[in-house]
Amino acid sequence: MHLRNIGIAAHIDAGKTTMTERMLFYTGKTHKIGDTHTGNTTMDFKKAEKDRGITISSAATQTQWNWLEQDYTINIIDTPGHVDFTAEVERSLRVLDGLVVLFSAVSGVEPQSETVWRQADKYKVPRIGFVNKMDLAGADFGKVLQQMEDHLGVQTLALQVPIGEEDGFEGVVDLITMQAYTWQNGEQQLMDIPQELMEEVALARRVLLENLAEHDEVVLSKYFEDADSISVEDLYRAIRSAVLERAIVPMLCGSAYRNKGVEQLIDAVAAYLPSPINKGAVTATLINEEQEVERQPTVEEAFTALAFKVALDEQNRKVVYLRVYAGQLDKGEFVLNARTQSRERLGTIFQMNGAKRESLQQIRVGDIVAVIGLKDVRTGDTLSDLEAPVRLESIDFPEPVVGMAIEVKASKDLTKLSMALAKLQEEDPTFQVQIDQDTGQTIIRGMGELHLEVLLDRLQEEFNVECNVGQPEVTYKEALTDIVTYTHRLKKQGGGKGLFAQIAFDLGPVDSEFLDSEEYQKGKTRLQFVNDIFGGSIPREFLPAVQKGFEAMLAEGVLAGYGLDSVKVRVFDGAIHKEDSKPLAFELCAKEGFKLAAPLAKPVLLEPIMAVEIVCPEDHIGTIMAGINRRRGLPKGLEEQAGSTIVKADIPLAELFGYTNHLRAATSGRASATLTFSHYAPTPVDISNQVIAKRQATVAG
């Protein structure tokens, strides 16, 4: 199968969209190169993206490429680089077969580069790398590869040697074909390997062969017998095999903006990244039997697809993006939604090209398409054959860390606001809306200030709803730090019918093994429930109600109404009444018992901690460090890079609102910062008391 489903990902401003636009131009998909500077790109087509010059939502397109006289179809997804929109990367990686990761030749491995790498590791996505911006001052191909090995723990494999550096960057030497390329006015030209590079090229070629010999027996055998007998085909095959095993990361270089190195990268996509067949079968679960089965990537297999994205088009119609893992279906046929157990009709099917669409009559294994007309389909839903219904593993998304209160300026817009928020929430799994039960306020939550700012702009521009908004606030969590043993009895009588339940339990922090479990890591549950009932003091049929009662209380918190991060409950004894004990009684008993016991288990407030990387001139380090200390930050180290210093620190999110603007002002615009969520940590007592007091005052008011 000559099909490649790939993504392009990187840190913000590393050149992802620029590279995608060049790839579309060189493959003939577009006849004019789009540019983020002028806002005429194919992939960043939304108003918010054009206004800010960044990618906000992942965009899909399809193009064609001929490599070694074979035609390839390439589905490309361009993903955001800003950490606030990391969910777009997450859901894209879930359905991609391969990934191109871009790195700035000057900045190297940046925070979002590491985040993307971890996400790709989670989904076991094979990768190739491209060091972009080789024409800029401070560009260093070798240094970036070394950073990748040091920070990402991968084995890189340089496939090229750059010709020239910085503003003198002219081209590359291909270490596989041993040919040199340069570019004149965007046109690729063959040239002789420069004499002054002969020694460096010979050394790099030897390193390439030695590294491949570690992964391929044919290359190993020929290398020791006669290295010159290793053919170009041997190298292509060996590199591809090692990439599919995720043993190495082949690295290329160039300048997308200057149209240098783009064709070689597209060749590498065809040569080394996997097809759907290479990725193999997907594991699914039979809906009614909870038994695992495999779905092979063939058209003969039962249809199986995953809805990985829900979006709104310019007419506010729901567009569902599907990745087809098995089988084929025609337009108008029906599928089963595993979540709702209901039939859905495949209405209008499109092949997307940014904002443009090409109508399709059929979808097949490996396809990435958009469908209009699916009624109740959400991100992560499985659509499968009516006669062979299965459920694929869904998609995990991080929890939002920033919230703010909003209210409509005109009461007549209340219904409109409710509908708009519901649509935005359906589209973006990291955007949450809730009504505060104590204050009645509508609270929206997201991944950062920019995330919420973009969503508020969309409320006004797309839905014509104007809102008053509060100040951004941290989304705290709560945790129990001590174990308490408690017995609670529920006894209610009235109307001739009574309720009786008694539960004895331990309540406290979870075990470390639970934190490492798939159930917790994927957000399936935050309750570690241990049944230590012996002798039937609580009949087995009542235990699900007990668990349900404790589970429900996790959302209410103990100190300030914030949800509990995780809790362990060990139920070890209880009592029943022959006539008055029933599931409802035990559910209510668990809720009441939790509410009384939790304050005794030394609850604490947890706050989100951000990993901050600040790039600044050396003469501003003192100012930067003083600012970190004022913000309760913990410095993590300094690194020198391309004439600048990178300051790393962990800083509570509560101290970072407006920080980037302050940083620019304090350094006359010479410093920049990247904020990435790191972890939750206990809040200092004095600040915790302030947060709790403010919360109580808000509720009382």
C-alpha positions in Angstrom: 0.0 0.0 0.0 1.6 3.2 -1.2 -0.2 5.4 1.4 1.3 7.6 4.1 -0.7 9.1 6.9 1.7 11.6 8.5 1.7 14.5 10.8 4.0 17.5 11.0 4.7 18.6 14.6 7.2 20.8 16.5 7.6 23.6 18.9 5.9 26.9 18.0 7.7 28.9 15.3 9.8 25.9 14.2 8.2 26.2 10.7 5.6 23.4 10.6 3.0 25.3 8.6 5.7 26.7 6.3 7.0 23.2 5.6 3.5 21.9 4.9 2.8 24.7 2.5 6.1 23.9 0.7 5.3 20.2 0.5 1.9 21.0 -1.0 3.6 23.3 -3.6 6.3 20.8 -4.6 3.8 17.9 -4.8 1.6 20.0 -7.1 -1.3 20.2 -4.7 -1.1 24.0 -4.8 0.3 26.4 -7.5 1.3 29.2 -5.2 3.2 28.9 -1.9 1.2 29.9 1.1 2.9 32.1 3.7 2.1 32.5 7.4 3.5 36.1 7.2 0.9 37.1 4.7 -2.0 34.9 6.0 -2.7 33.0 2.8 -1.8 29.5 3.9 -3.8 26.5 2.9 -3.7 24.9 6.4 -4.0 27.9 8.7 -7.3 29.1 7.2 -9.3 30.1 10.3 -9.6 33.8 11.1 -8.0 33.3 14.6 -5.0 31.6 13.0 -4.5 34.3 10.3 -4.8 37.0 13.0 -2.2 35.4 15.3 0.0 33.8 12.7 -0.1 30.4 14.5 -1.8 27.1 14.0 -4.6 26.6 16.5 -6.4 23.5 15.1 -5.0 20.6 13.2 -5.8 20.7 9.5 -5.8 17.8 7.1 -4.9 17.6 3.4 -4.0 14.9 0.8 -1.4 15.1 -1.9 0.6 12.9 -4.3 4.3 12.2 -4.8 6.4 10.1 -7.1 9.5 8.5 -5.6 11.6 6.0 -7.5 8.9 5.8 -10.2 6.2 4.8 -7.7 3.2 7.1 -7.0 2.5 7.7 -3.3 -0.6 9.2 -1.7 0.2 11.3 1.4 -2.3 12.4 4.0 -0.8 15.3 5.9 -2.0 16.7 9.2 -0.4 20.0 10.3 -0.6 20.3 14.1 -0.3 23.3 16.5 3.0 24.1 18.2 1.6 26.2 21.1 1.2 24.2 24.3 -2.4 25.5 24.9 -3.5 23.5 21.9 -1.7 20.3 22.7 -5.0 18.3 22.5 -4.9 18.9 18.7 -1.5 17.1 18.6 -2.8 14.3 20.9 -5.7 13.4 18.8 -3.7 13.6 15.6 -1.0 11.3 16.9 -3.7 8.8 17.9 -4.6 8.2 14.2 -1.3 8.9 12.3 1.0 6.2 11.1 4.2 8.3 11.0 5.4 11.7 12.1 7.8 14.4 10.8 9.2 16.4 13.7 10.8 19.7 12.9 13.5 21.4 15.0 14.9 24.9 14.7 18.5 24.7 13.8 19.1 27.6 16.2 16.9 26.7 19.2 17.1 22.9 19.0 15.0 20.8 21.3 12.4 23.1 22.8 9.8 22.4 25.5 6.9 21.6 23.1 9.4 19.4 21.1 9.7 17.2 24.2 5.9 17.2 24.8 5.3 16.1 21.2 8.0 13.4 21.5 6.4 12.0 24.6 3.0 12.0 23.0 4.4 10.1 19.9 6.1 7.6 22.2 2.7 6.9 23.9 1.2 6.0 20.6 4.3 4.3 19.3 4.5 6.5 16.2 7.7 6.1 14.0 9.4 9.4 13.3 11.8 11.1 11.0 13.3 14.5 11.8 14.1 17.7 9.9 16.3 20.5 11.2 14.8 23.6 9.8 16.1 27.2 9.5 19.7 26.2 8.6 20.1 29.6 7.0 19.8 31.5 10.3 22.6 32.8 12.5 23.6 30.2 15.1 22.3 27.3 13.1 24.1 24.0 14.0 22.9 20.7 12.6 25.2 18.5 14.7 24.3 20.3 17.9 20.6 19.7 17.4 21.2 16.0 16.9 23.2 15.9 20.1 20.4 17.6 22.0 17.9 15.1 20.7 20.1 12.2 22.0 20.6 14.0 25.3 17.1 15.3 26.0 14.9 12.8 24.1 17.0 9.6 24.6 16.9 8.6 20.9 19.5 7.4 18.4 19.6 9.9 15.6 21.0 9.0 12.1 22.2 11.9 10.0 21.3 11.2 6.4 22.9 14.5 5.1 25.8 16.8 5.6 25.0 20.5 5.2 26.9 22.5 2.6 27.7 25.8 4.2 26.2 27.3 7.3 24.0 30.2 8.5 23.6 32.7 5.6 26.1 30.7 3.6 23.9 27.6 3.7 23.7 26.3 0.1 22.6 22.7 0.1 23.2 19.2 1.4 25.2 16.1 0.6 23.0 12.9 0.6 25.0 10.3 2.5 22.9 7.4 0.9 23.4 8.3 -2.8 26.6 10.3 -2.1 25.3 13.1 -4.3 25.2 16.8 -3.5 22.3 19.1 -4.0 21.9 22.9 -4.1 19.0 25.2 -4.9 18.8 28.1 -7.2 15.5 30.1 -7.1 13.8 27.2 -5.4 15.0 24.7 -8.1 17.0 21.7 -7.0 20.3 21.1 -8.8 22.9 18.3 -8.6 26.5 19.4 -7.9 29.8 17.9 -7.1 30.6 17.3 -3.4 32.7 20.3 -2.4 36.3 19.3 -2.0 36.6 20.9 1.5 33.8 18.6 2.7 35.2 15.3 1.4 36.7 14.3 4.8 33.6 15.3 6.8 31.4 13.4 4.3 33.5 10.3 4.4 33.4 10.3 8.2 29.6 10.9 8.3 29.1 8.1 5.8 31.1 5.7 7.9 29.1 6.6 11.0 25.9 6.0 9.1 27.0 2.6 7.9 28.2 1.6 11.4 24.9 2.6 13.0 22.9 0.7 10.4 25.1 -2.3 10.8 23.9 -2.5 14.4 20.3 -2.9 13.2 20.6 -4.8 9.9 22.4 -8.1 9.2 22.8 -7.5 5.5 24.5 -4.2 6.1 26.6 -5.7 8.9 27.8 -8.6 6.7 28.6 -6.4 3.7 30.3 -3.7 5.9 32.9 -6.1 7.1 33.4 -7.9 3.7 33.3 -4.9 1.4 31.6 -1.6 2.5 31.5 -0.5 -1.1 29.2 -3.4 -1.9 26.4 -1.9 0.2 23.8 -0.7 -2.3 21.5 2.3 -2.1 18.6 -0.2 -2.0 20.3 -1.9 1.0 20.4 1.4 2.9 16.8 2.4 2.1 15.6 -1.0 3.3 17.7 -1.0 6.4 16.7 2.6 7.4 13.0 1.9 6.8 13.2 -1.3 8.9 14.9 0.5 11.8 12.4 3.4 11.6 9.4 1.0 11.7 10.9 -0.5 14.8 11.4 3.0 16.2 15.1 2.1 16.8 16.5 5.2 15.0 15.4 8.7 13.9 16.8 9.6 10.5 17.6 13.3 10.3 17.6 15.7 7.3 18.1 19.5 7.2 17.3 22.6 5.2 15.3 25.8 5.1 11.6 25.4 4.4 11.2 29.2 4.0 14.0 29.3 1.4 12.6 26.2 -0.3 15.7 24.2 0.5 15.5 20.5 1.4 11.7 20.1 1.0 11.9 17.5 -1.8 14.3 15.3 0.1 12.0 15.4 3.1 9.1 14.2 0.9 11.3 11.5 -0.5 12.1 10.4 3.1 8.4 10.3 4.0 7.8 7.9 1.1 10.9 5.9 1.8 10.9 5.4 5.5 7.6 6.1 7.2 5.0 3.3 7.5 1.9 2.6 5.5 -1.3 1.4 7.2 -0.2 -2.2 6.4 3.1 -1.7 8.1 1.4 -0.5 11.2 -0.5 -3.8 11.3 -3.8 -4.8 12.9 -5.5 -2.7 15.5 -6.9 -4.2 18.7 -10.6 -3.7 19.3 -13.1 -5.0 21.8 -16.3 -6.7 20.8 -19.1 -4.5 22.2 -21.4 -7.2 23.6 -18.8 -9.7 24.7 -15.9 -7.5 26.0 -13.6 -9.8 24.1 -10.5 -8.4 22.3 -10.2 -9.0 18.6 -8.0 -7.7 15.8 -9.0 -5.7 12.8 -6.6 -6.2 9.9 -5.9 -3.2 7.6 -7.6 -4.7 4.5 -10.8 -3.8 2.5 -12.1 -7.3 3.2 -12.2 -6.8 6.9 -15.3 -5.5 8.8 -15.5 -1.7 8.7 -13.8 0.0 11.7 -13.1 3.7 12.1 -12.3 6.2 14.8 -13.7 9.7 15.1 -10.7 11.6 16.2 -11.9 15.1 15.7 -15.2 17.0 15.7 -15.2 20.5 14.2 -17.6 23.2 13.0 -17.5 24.4 9.4 -18.3 28.0 8.3 -22.0 27.3 8.5 -21.6 25.9 12.1 -22.4 22.4 10.9 -20.7 19.5 12.7 -17.9 17.9 10.7 -16.5 14.6 12.0 -13.0 13.5 11.0 -12.6 9.8 10.7 -9.5 7.5 10.4 -10.5 4.2 8.8 -8.6 1.2 10.2 -10.3 -1.6 8.3 -12.8 -2.3 5.6 -14.6 0.0 3.2 -18.1 1.7 3.0 -20.0 3.7 0.4 -21.6 7.0 1.0 -25.1 6.6 2.5 -24.4 3.3 4.3 -25.0 2.8 8.0 -22.5 2.2 10.8 -22.9 1.5 14.5 -21.6 4.0 17.1 -20.1 1.9 19.9 -20.7 4.5 22.6 -24.4 5.2 21.9 -25.2 1.7 20.4 -27.1 3.5 17.7 -27.0 3.6 13.9 -25.4 6.5 12.1 -25.6 7.2 8.4 -22.5 8.2 6.5 -23.9 11.3 4.8 -21.6 13.6 2.8 -18.0 12.4 2.7 -15.1 14.8 1.9 -11.4 14.7 1.4 -10.2 17.8 3.1 -7.6 20.2 1.8 -7.4 22.8 4.5 -10.7 24.7 4.1 -11.5 23.2 0.7 -13.3 19.9 0.1 -13.4 17.2 -2.5 -16.5 15.0 -2.4 -16.0 11.2 -2.1 -18.4 8.3 -2.8 -16.5 5.7 -0.8 -14.0 5.4 2.1 -11.4 2.7 2.5 -8.9 1.4 5.0 -6.2 3.9 5.6 -8.3 6.9 4.7 -8.5 10.1 6.7 -11.8 11.9 5.8 -14.4 14.3 7.0 -18.1 13.5 7.2 -21.1 15.8 7.5 -24.4 14.4 8.7 -23.4 12.2 11.7 -25.7 13.2 14.5 -24.4 12.0 17.9 -20.7 11.3 17.3 -18.0 12.6 19.7 -14.3 12.7 19.7 -13.0 9.1 20.5 -16.2 7.3 19.3 -15.8 4.1 17.2 -17.9 3.6 14.1 -18.0 0.0 12.9 -19.9 -2.5 10.8 -23.5 -3.1 12.0 -22.9 -6.9 12.0 -19.5 -6.8 13.7 -19.6 -4.0 16.2 -16.4 -3.2 18.1 -14.9 -0.5 20.2 -11.4 0.9 19.7 -9.4 2.5 22.5 -10.5 6.1 22.8 -8.3 9.2 23.0 -7.0 10.6 26.3 -6.8 14.4 26.8 -5.1 16.4 29.6 -7.3 18.2 32.1 -7.7 22.0 31.9 -5.7 24.1 34.3 -7.1 27.6 33.9 -10.7 28.8 34.4 -12.7 32.0 34.3 -16.3 33.1 34.9 -18.3 34.4 32.0 -21.8 35.9 31.6 -23.7 37.3 28.6 -23.9 41.1 28.3 -27.6 40.8 27.2 -29.9 38.3 28.9 -31.6 37.6 25.5 -28.3 35.8 24.5 -28.5 33.2 27.4 -29.9 30.4 25.2 -27.5 31.4 22.4 -24.5 31.2 24.8 -25.6 27.8 26.1 -25.8 26.4 22.5 -22.5 27.9 21.5 -20.6 26.6 24.5 -22.1 23.1 23.9 -20.8 23.2 20.3 -17.4 24.4 21.3 -17.1 21.8 24.0 -18.1 19.1 21.6 -15.4 20.3 19.3 -12.6 20.7 21.9 -12.3 18.0 24.5 -9.9 20.2 26.7 -12.5 22.9 26.9 -14.9 22.4 29.8 -18.0 24.2 30.9 -19.6 23.9 34.3 -22.1 25.7 36.4 -20.8 26.4 39.9 -23.4 24.9 42.2 -22.6 27.3 45.0 -22.5 30.6 43.1 -24.5 29.8 40.0 -21.7 31.2 37.8 -20.8 29.7 34.4 -17.2 28.7 34.5 -15.2 27.9 31.4 -11.9 26.0 31.7 -9.0 25.4 29.3 -5.3 24.7 28.9 -4.1 28.3 29.2 -4.9 32.0 28.7 -4.4 31.9 25.0 -6.7 28.9 24.7 -9.6 30.7 26.5 -8.9 33.9 24.6 -9.3 32.2 21.3 -12.5 30.5 22.4 -14.0 33.8 23.6 -13.1 35.4 20.3 -14.9 32.6 18.5 -18.0 33.1 20.7 -18.2 36.7 19.4 -17.2 36.1 15.8 -18.8 32.8 15.0 -21.8 32.8 17.3 -22.4 36.5 17.8 -22.4 36.2 21.6 -20.8 39.0 23.6 -19.7 38.2 27.1 -18.3 39.8 30.3 -15.4 37.7 31.6 -13.7 37.4 34.9 -10.0 37.2 35.6 -8.3 33.9 34.7 -8.1 31.6 37.8 -6.2 28.5 38.5 -8.0 25.1 38.5 -6.8 23.6 41.8 -7.2 20.0 43.0 -7.5 18.5 46.4 -5.8 15.5 47.9 -5.9 13.5 51.2 -2.5 13.0 52.9 -3.4 10.7 55.8 -5.3 7.5 56.4 -8.4 7.7 58.6 -10.6 4.7 59.7 -14.2 5.5 60.0 -17.6 3.8 60.5 -20.8 5.4 59.4 -24.3 4.2 59.9 -27.3 5.4 57.9 -30.7 4.8 59.5 -33.8 6.5 58.2 -37.4 5.7 58.9 -40.6 7.2 57.4 -43.7 6.3 55.6 -43.5 2.7 56.7 -40.3 2.2 54.6 -36.8 2.6 56.0 -33.2 2.9 54.8 -30.4 1.2 56.7 -26.7 0.7 55.9 -23.5 0.6 57.9 -20.0 0.8 56.4 -16.6 0.6 58.0 -13.8 1.9 55.9 -10.3 3.3 55.6 -10.0 6.6 53.6 -6.7 8.2 52.4 -4.1 8.6 49.7 -3.8 6.1 46.9 -1.0 3.6 46.4 1.8 4.5 44.0 0.9 1.4 41.9 -2.5 2.9 41.3 -1.0 6.2 40.1 0.9 4.1 37.5 -2.1 2.1 36.5 -3.8 2.5 33.1 -7.1 3.3 34.7 -5.7 6.3 36.5 -3.3 7.4 33.7 -6.1 7.5 31.1 -8.6 9.2 33.4 -10.9 6.2 33.7 -11.1 6.5 37.5 -9.6 8.4 40.4 -10.9 6.0 43.0 -8.8 3.1 44.2 -11.6 0.9 45.7 -10.5 -2.1 47.7 -13.0 -4.7 48.8 -11.8 -6.3 52.1 -15.3 -7.6 53.1 -15.1 -11.1 54.6 -18.0 -13.1 55.9 -20.8 -11.2 54.0 -21.2 -8.3 56.5 -22.1 -6.3 53.3 -23.7 -8.6 50.6 -21.9 -8.5 47.3 -24.8 -7.0 45.4 -24.5 -3.8 47.6 -20.8 -3.2 46.9 -21.3 -1.5 43.5 -23.6 1.0 45.2 -20.9 1.6 47.9 -18.3 2.2 45.2 -20.7 4.5 43.3 -21.3 6.6 46.4 -17.6 7.1 47.1 -16.9 7.8 43.5 -19.5 10.6 43.3 -17.9 12.5 46.2 -14.6 12.9 44.5 -16.0 15.8 42.4 -17.1 17.8 45.5 -13.7 18.2 47.3 -13.2 18.8 51.0 -11.6 22.2 51.4 -12.8 24.5 48.7 -15.1 22.5 46.4 -12.3 21.5 44.0 -12.3 17.9 42.9 -10.1 15.4 44.6 -7.2 14.2 42.5 -7.3 10.6 43.7 -8.6 8.7 46.8 -8.2 5.2 48.2 -11.1 3.6 50.0 -10.8 0.2 51.7 -14.1 -1.2 52.9 -13.6 -3.9 55.5 -16.8 -4.3 57.5 -20.4 -3.2 57.7 -23.9 -4.2 58.7 -27.4 -4.6 57.1 -31.0 -4.7 58.1 -33.0 -7.5 56.7 -35.8 -5.3 55.4 -34.4 -1.7 55.1 -31.0 -2.4 53.5 -30.9 -1.8 49.7 -28.4 -0.4 47.2 -29.7 3.2 47.6 -29.1 3.0 51.3 -25.5 1.9 50.9 -24.8 4.6 48.2 -26.1 7.3 50.5 -24.2 5.9 53.5 -21.0 6.0 51.5 -21.6 9.6 50.5 -22.3 10.7 54.1 -19.5 8.7 55.5 -17.0 10.2 53.0 -18.2 13.7 53.8 -17.6 13.2 57.5 -14.3 11.2 57.3 -12.5 13.2 54.5 -11.8 16.3 56.7 -10.0 14.0 59.2 -7.6 12.7 56.5 -5.5 15.9 56.4 -6.7 17.3 53.0 -4.4 19.7 51.1 -4.9 21.9 48.1 -2.8 21.1 45.0 -1.8 23.7 42.5 -0.6 23.2 38.9 3.1 23.7 38.4 4.4 24.8 35.0 7.8 24.0 33.4 9.1 27.3 32.2 11.9 27.9 29.7 13.1 31.4 29.2 15.4 32.4 26.4 17.2 35.6 27.2 20.5 37.5 26.7 23.1 36.9 29.3 22.9 40.5 30.7 19.2 39.9 31.7 19.8 36.7 33.7 19.8 38.6 37.1 16.4 40.1 36.3 15.0 36.8 35.2 16.2 34.9 38.3 14.8 37.6 40.6 11.4 37.3 38.8 11.5 33.5 39.2 12.1 33.9 43.0 9.3 36.4 43.4 6.9 33.9 41.7 7.7 31.1 44.1 9.7 29.4 41.3 12.3 26.7 41.6 15.3 27.2 39.2 16.2 24.0 37.4 19.3 25.1 35.5 20.9 27.2 32.8 22.0 26.3 29.2 23.9 28.3 26.7 22.5 28.2 23.2 23.3 30.3 20.1 24.4 33.4 21.9 21.5 33.3 24.4 20.9 31.7 27.8 18.0 29.3 28.5 16.8 29.5 32.0 14.7 26.6 33.2 12.4 26.7 36.2 9.2 25.2 37.8 6.8 27.9 38.7 3.2 27.7 40.0 0.6 28.7 37.4 -1.0 31.1 39.8 2.1 33.3 39.6 2.3 33.3 35.8 -0.8 35.1 34.6 0.5 37.9 32.4 4.1 36.8 32.8 5.1 36.8 29.1 4.0 40.4 28.8 5.9 41.4 31.9 9.0 39.5 30.7 9.0 41.3 27.4 8.7 44.7 29.2 11.4 43.9 31.7 13.9 42.9 28.9 12.9 45.4 26.2 11.4 42.6 24.2 14.7 40.5 24.2 13.4 37.5 26.2 10.7 35.0 25.5 9.2 32.2 27.6 7.5 28.9 27.0 5.1 27.5 29.6 4.3 23.7 29.7 2.2 22.0 32.3 4.4 19.8 34.5 2.6 18.4 37.6 0.4 19.2 40.6 2.1 20.0 43.9 0.8 21.0 47.4 0.0 24.7 47.8 1.9 26.5 50.6 -0.4 26.8 53.7 -0.7 30.6 53.6 -1.7 30.7 50.0 -4.0 27.7 50.4 -5.8 29.5 53.3 -6.2 32.5 51.0 -7.7 30.4 48.2 -10.1 28.7 50.6 -11.1 32.0 52.2 -11.7 33.6 48.8 -13.8 30.6 47.7 -15.9 30.7 50.9 -16.5 34.4 50.5 -17.6 33.9 46.9 -20.0 31.2 47.9 -21.3 33.3 50.8 -21.7 36.3 48.6 
